[in-house]
Amino acid sequence: MNISSEKLEHYWMPFTANRDFKANPRMFVSGEGMYYTSHEGKRILDGSSGLFCVAAGHGRREVADAVGKQLIELDYCAPFQSAHPLAFELAQRVAALTPGDLDYVFFTNSGSEAVDTALKIALAYHRARGQGQRMRFISRERAYHGVNIGGTSLSGLVKNREAFGVGLTGVAHLRHTWLPENRFTKGQPESGAELAEDLQRMVGLYGADTIAACFVEPIAGSTGILVPPKGYLERLREICDAHGILLVFDEVICGFGRTGKAFAAQSFGVTPDMMTMAKALTNGAQPMGAVAVSKDIYDTICGPAPAEAIELFHGYTYSAHPAACAAGLAVLDIYEKEGLFERAADMSEYFLEAVFALSDLPVITDIRGYGLIAGFDVAPAGTPGVRGYEVQKRLFEAGMHIKMTGDAGILAPPLIAEKAHIDEMCAILRDVLKTYPAQTADIRKAHSS
């Protein structure tokens, strides 16, 4: 396929070096199973499930058929004061997967919208219970909670924040959980649970009655996969319970089987008050996100309002879009029929062993992982992120797509992956990364001391 620069000019690409990309484009034209096909006809192994979306693999006919049928039958339904049956069916199916009593589902169109929705629900909840002074939010360093203004304010990644002003006021950040002594730890680190005490410090500093909610990714995803230390999430839950603070898990990346269970909350045995989700909810086939909330939150907001009154003045034109709901239902059928959550649990040991076997490469300064997701760091070359960007382009040329954030690579293959796919993924990584110089071993030594 011949792609001229003129044809590429007018699309402003997200999170992309636009000028560099358009000079040397990396385009996908089709996808099937574990692979993309590039515009040059080359097969590209998908090592990150697209952008953590395509958990059931590419080109699922069941999903395409369901979406096409729905668009012919009902292409759109205004979600304000009217609805369609699939929205209620999908909410019921999602609620059957969520932990505890997180049985009420508000649909959005992305993870970013889900996070901003959760922020507003938290504020509305406390106001409804007579504690409207609770307007402060707690997040973490190295957090990623989407790119709307609320999620940007929660973000702990400097490049996602620095060009956009101060964001929301009243947001404070806990320390992140990456510790040098936990380098090359498979699964949950032994050290670091004490970092949860930062939340108690925030209570002492600001007053518990000013804090609405604490937002955390159970596994910090886009920053490079930071697995929570043992006891860390449990301690956050205890502190929130003691002070009336809502605990919100952002499961946009690790939801729907990535950790071997439906949600990471179940894998780690900690139930939040709210949970955001997106991505694998529709296998990436349609834009969709959601917020699952507890019965207490739903009843507190909706219960006092008159029967004919709008309880929450919030929503989107495309909330619970019929085509997205059709995709979601078809995808949940696939997950159940093919046992993909269980498959991820079964494949985890092989996957992590294969990825951690790359630790002998001098350019790799750390590897972390849990379930069917792992992150690795490459030693920076001068300016942070320069080497990571180069690695991503070289991996594409070698036949694999993965997500890079700065100098951190993220591996999250579709849950349909076979052992042979894991072997191929790690072989490509080794071939590319082994070419980097051995002097980076000095950086590994410095990090471990």
C-alpha positions in Angstrom: 0.0 0.0 0.0 1.4 3.3 -1.1 0.8 6.1 1.5 1.8 9.6 0.5 2.6 12.2 3.1 -0.2 14.4 1.8 -2.8 11.7 2.8 -1.4 11.7 6.4 -1.2 15.4 6.9 -4.5 16.3 8.4 -4.9 13.8 11.2 -3.4 15.0 14.5 -2.5 11.8 16.2 -2.8 11.3 19.9 0.2 10.6 22.1 2.3 10.4 19.0 5.4 12.1 17.6 3.4 13.3 14.6 6.1 14.6 12.4 8.4 11.6 12.9 5.5 9.1 12.3 4.3 10.8 9.1 7.9 10.6 7.8 8.0 6.9 8.4 4.5 5.6 9.2 3.8 2.4 11.1 0.3 1.5 9.9 -2.0 -1.4 10.5 -4.6 -2.4 7.9 -6.0 -5.6 9.3 -6.0 -7.9 12.3 -6.7 -11.5 13.1 -6.2 -13.5 16.2 -2.8 -12.5 17.8 -1.6 -10.6 14.8 -1.9 -7.3 12.9 -1.0 -6.9 9.2 1.0 -3.7 8.4 0.4 -1.5 5.4 3.5 -3.2 3.9 1.8 -6.6 4.2 4.0 -7.7 7.2 2.6 -9.7 10.0 3.0 -8.0 13.4 2.5 -9.9 16.7 0.3 -7.9 19.1 2.2 -7.9 22.4 0.0 -5.4 24.2 -3.5 -6.3 23.0 -3.7 -3.2 21.0 -3.8 -0.7 23.9 -4.8 -3.4 26.4 -8.2 -3.6 24.7 -8.2 -6.7 22.5 -8.2 -9.4 25.2 -10.1 -11.9 23.0 -7.9 -11.4 19.9 -8.5 -9.5 16.7 -11.2 -10.0 14.1 -13.8 -11.7 16.3 -16.7 -12.3 13.9 -19.1 -12.8 16.7 -18.6 -9.2 17.8 -18.7 -7.7 14.3 -21.9 -9.6 13.5 -23.5 -8.4 16.8 -22.6 -4.8 16.1 -23.7 -4.9 12.5 -27.1 -6.5 13.4 -27.6 -3.9 16.1 -26.9 -0.9 13.9 -29.5 -2.1 11.4 -32.1 -2.8 14.1 -31.5 0.3 16.3 -28.6 2.6 15.5 -29.0 5.1 18.3 -31.2 5.7 21.3 -31.1 9.0 23.3 -29.9 8.0 26.7 -31.6 10.8 28.6 -35.1 9.8 29.7 -35.2 6.9 27.3 -33.3 3.7 26.9 -33.0 0.4 25.0 -33.0 -3.2 26.4 -29.3 -4.0 25.8 -28.2 -1.3 28.2 -29.9 -3.0 31.1 -28.8 -6.5 30.0 -25.1 -5.4 29.8 -25.3 -3.6 33.1 -26.7 -6.8 34.7 -23.9 -8.9 33.1 -21.2 -6.6 34.2 -22.6 -6.5 37.8 -22.5 -10.3 37.9 -18.7 -10.0 37.4 -17.9 -7.2 39.8 -16.9 -8.0 43.4 -19.0 -7.3 46.5 -22.1 -5.1 46.0 -20.7 -3.1 43.1 -24.0 -3.8 41.3 -24.9 -0.4 39.7 -23.2 0.4 36.4 -23.0 3.9 34.7 -21.9 3.7 31.1 -19.4 6.0 29.5 -17.4 6.0 26.2 -13.9 5.6 27.5 -11.8 5.0 30.6 -11.1 8.8 30.8 -14.8 9.5 30.9 -15.2 6.7 33.5 -12.7 8.3 35.8 -14.3 11.8 35.5 -17.6 10.2 36.1 -16.3 8.5 39.3 -15.0 11.9 40.5 -18.4 13.5 40.1 -20.3 10.5 41.7 -18.0 10.8 44.7 -18.8 14.5 45.1 -22.5 13.9 44.7 -22.4 11.0 47.2 -20.9 13.0 50.0 -23.1 16.0 49.3 -26.2 13.7 49.5 -25.1 12.4 52.9 -24.6 15.9 54.2 -20.8 16.1 53.9 -20.4 18.3 50.9 -17.2 19.7 52.3 -15.5 16.5 51.1 -14.1 17.8 47.9 -10.4 16.7 48.0 -9.1 13.7 46.0 -6.1 11.6 46.6 -4.1 9.8 43.9 -0.6 8.6 43.5 2.7 9.5 41.8 3.2 7.7 38.5 -0.6 7.2 38.3 -2.5 7.3 35.0 -6.2 8.0 35.1 -7.0 9.1 31.6 -6.7 12.5 29.9 -9.9 14.4 30.7 -9.3 17.3 33.1 -10.2 15.3 36.2 -8.1 12.3 35.3 -5.2 14.6 34.2 -5.4 16.2 37.7 -5.2 12.8 39.3 -2.3 11.8 37.0 1.2 11.4 38.5 3.0 11.4 35.1 4.6 14.8 34.6 4.4 14.8 30.8 0.7 14.2 31.0 0.2 17.3 33.2 2.8 19.9 32.5 1.2 21.6 29.4 -2.3 21.9 30.9 -2.1 24.2 33.9 -2.8 23.3 37.5 -5.9 21.2 36.7 -8.4 20.6 39.5 -7.5 22.1 42.9 -7.5 19.9 46.0 -5.7 16.9 44.5 -2.8 15.3 46.5 -0.6 12.5 45.6 0.7 9.5 47.6 4.1 8.1 46.8 4.3 5.4 44.1 5.1 1.9 45.1 8.2 1.2 43.0 11.1 0.5 45.3 14.7 -0.3 44.2 14.9 -3.3 46.5 11.9 -4.8 44.7 13.5 -4.9 41.3 13.0 -8.1 39.3 10.2 -9.2 41.6 7.7 -11.6 40.1 4.2 -11.0 41.5 3.6 -8.9 44.6 6.7 -7.5 46.3 7.3 -8.2 49.9 8.4 -4.6 50.7 6.3 -1.5 50.4 3.0 -2.0 52.3 4.1 0.9 54.6 3.7 3.3 51.7 -0.1 3.1 52.2 0.5 5.1 55.4 0.9 8.1 53.1 -2.9 8.2 53.0 -3.0 8.4 56.8 -0.6 11.3 56.6 -3.0 13.0 54.2 -5.8 12.6 56.7 -3.6 14.2 59.3 -2.6 17.0 57.0 -5.9 17.9 55.4 -8.5 16.4 57.7 -10.5 13.3 56.9 -13.7 15.3 56.5 -12.2 17.1 53.5 -11.3 14.0 51.5 -13.9 12.6 49.1 -12.0 9.6 47.6 -8.7 7.9 47.0 -8.1 6.7 43.4 -5.6 3.9 42.7 -4.9 1.5 39.9 -4.6 -1.9 41.6 -1.7 -2.5 39.2 -0.4 0.9 38.0 -0.5 0.3 34.3 0.6 2.9 31.8 3.6 3.9 33.9 5.2 0.5 33.4 3.3 -2.1 35.5 3.8 -1.5 39.2 2.4 -4.5 41.1 1.1 -3.6 44.6 3.2 -4.7 47.5 1.6 -7.4 49.8 -0.7 -5.7 52.3 -0.7 -2.3 50.5 -4.2 -2.3 49.0 -5.6 -3.9 52.2 -4.1 -1.0 54.3 -5.6 1.6 51.9 -9.0 -0.1 52.4 -8.6 0.0 56.2 -7.7 3.7 56.2 -10.6 4.6 53.9 -13.0 2.7 56.1 -11.8 4.4 59.2 -12.3 7.9 57.8 -15.3 7.7 55.5 -13.2 8.0 52.3 -14.3 6.3 49.2 -11.8 3.9 47.6 -11.9 3.9 43.8 -10.0 1.2 41.8 -9.2 2.2 38.2 -9.4 -1.2 36.4 -9.4 0.2 32.9 -6.2 -1.8 32.1 -6.3 -4.8 34.5 -10.1 -5.5 34.3 -11.7 -8.4 32.4 -9.2 -11.2 33.0 -5.8 -9.6 32.8 -4.9 -10.7 36.4 -6.6 -14.2 36.0 -9.9 -13.1 37.5 -12.6 -10.8 36.2 -11.0 -7.8 38.1 -7.8 -7.2 40.0 -9.9 -6.4 43.0 -10.8 -10.1 43.2 -7.2 -11.2 42.5 -6.0 -9.1 45.4 -9.0 -9.7 47.7 -9.8 -6.0 48.2 -13.2 -4.6 47.3 -13.4 -0.9 46.5 -16.5 1.4 46.7 -16.3 2.2 43.0 -14.5 0.7 40.0 -13.8 2.2 36.6 -13.4 0.0 33.5 -13.2 0.3 29.7 -10.9 -1.2 27.0 -11.5 -5.0 27.2 -15.2 -4.4 28.0 -15.8 -4.5 24.2 -12.6 -6.0 23.1 -11.8 -2.6 21.6 -14.4 -3.1 18.9 -16.5 -0.1 20.1 -15.7 2.8 22.4 -17.1 2.1 25.9 -16.3 2.6 29.5 -18.2 2.2 32.7 -18.2 2.9 36.5 -19.5 0.2 38.9 -20.6 1.6 42.2 -21.8 0.1 45.5 -25.4 -0.2 46.5 -24.8 2.3 49.3 -23.5 5.0 46.8 -26.5 4.4 44.4 -29.1 4.4 47.2 -27.6 7.5 48.9 -27.7 9.6 45.7 -31.0 8.3 44.3 -33.0 7.5 47.4 -33.7 11.0 48.7 -34.7 12.5 45.4 -38.4 12.7 44.4 -39.6 9.9 42.1 -39.8 12.1 39.0 -36.6 14.0 39.6 -33.2 13.4 38.0 -30.9 12.1 40.7 -27.5 12.7 39.0 -27.1 15.5 36.5 -24.4 13.8 34.5 -24.2 11.7 31.3 -23.0 11.5 27.7 -24.7 11.6 24.3 -23.4 8.2 23.6 -23.8 6.6 27.1 -24.8 2.9 26.6 -24.8 3.3 22.8 -26.7 0.4 21.3 -23.7 -0.8 19.1 -21.3 -0.6 22.1 -23.8 -2.6 24.3 -24.1 -5.2 21.5 -20.3 -5.5 21.3 -20.0 -5.7 25.1 -22.5 -8.6 25.4 -20.9 -10.5 22.5 -17.5 -10.1 24.2 -18.7 -11.2 27.6 -20.1 -14.3 25.9 -16.7 -15.0 24.4 -14.9 -14.6 27.7 -17.4 -17.0 29.3 -17.6 -19.6 26.5 -13.8 -19.8 26.0 -12.9 -19.4 29.7 -10.4 -16.6 28.9 -10.1 -15.4 32.5 -9.2 -18.9 33.6 -6.9 -19.2 30.6 -5.0 -16.1 31.6 -4.5 -17.5 35.1 -3.2 -20.8 33.7 -0.9 -19.1 31.2 0.5 -16.6 33.8 3.4 -18.7 35.1 4.7 -19.6 31.7 4.3 -15.9 30.5 6.1 -14.5 33.6 8.9 -17.1 33.4 9.5 -16.3 29.8 9.6 -12.5 30.4 11.7 -12.7 33.5 14.2 -14.8 31.5 15.1 -11.6 29.7 16.6 -10.2 32.9 20.1 -11.2 31.7 20.0 -8.5 29.0 22.2 -5.6 30.1 19.9 -2.9 28.9 17.0 -4.1 31.0 17.2 -2.5 34.5 14.0 -4.0 35.9 11.1 -6.4 35.2 7.8 -6.6 37.0 4.6 -8.6 36.3 1.5 -10.3 37.5 -1.1 -12.4 35.7 -0.8 -11.8 32.0 0.8 -8.4 32.2 4.4 -7.4 32.7 6.6 -4.3 32.5 10.3 -3.9 31.8 12.6 -0.8 32.0 15.4 -0.1 29.6 18.4 2.0 30.6 17.8 5.5 29.3 20.1 7.0 26.7 20.5 10.7 27.5 17.1 12.2 27.6 14.5 10.0 29.2 12.2 8.2 26.7 14.5 8.5 23.7 15.7 4.9 23.9 12.2 3.6 24.7 10.8 5.3 21.5 13.6 3.8 19.5 12.9 0.4 21.0 9.3 0.6 20.0 10.1 1.4 16.4 12.7 -1.3 16.2 10.3 -3.9 17.6 7.7 -2.9 15.0 10.4 -3.4 12.3 11.1 -6.8 13.8 7.5 -7.8 13.8 5.9 -6.9 17.1 3.8 -4.2 18.6 4.0 -3.2 22.3 3.1 -0.2 24.4 6.1 2.0 25.5 5.8 4.7 28.1 9.1 6.6 28.2 11.7 3.9 28.8 9.2 1.4 30.1 7.8 -1.4 27.9 4.5 -3.1 28.7 3.6 -6.6 27.6 0.0 -7.7 27.8 -0.8 -10.2 25.1 -4.4 -11.1 24.2 -5.8 -13.8 26.6 -6.0 -16.2 23.7 -2.2 -16.4 23.5 -0.6 -19.8 23.2 2.9 -20.7 24.6 4.3 -20.4 21.1 3.1 -16.8 20.9 4.8 -16.0 24.3 8.0 -17.6 23.0 7.8 -15.6 19.8 7.2 -12.4 21.7 10.2 -12.9 24.0 12.4 -14.0 21.1 11.7 -10.8 19.3 12.4 -8.8 22.4 15.7 -10.5 23.0 16.8 -10.0 19.4 16.1 -6.3 19.5 17.3 -5.6 23.1 20.5 -7.7 23.0 22.0 -5.2 20.5 22.2 -2.4 23.2 25.6 -1.9 24.8 26.7 -3.7 27.9 27.8 -0.5 29.8 24.2 -0.1 30.9 25.1 -2.8 33.5 26.5 0.0 35.5 23.0 1.5 35.8 21.6 -1.9 36.9 24.3 -2.0 39.6 23.5 1.6 40.7 19.8 0.8 41.0 20.4 -2.2 43.1 22.7 -0.5 45.6 
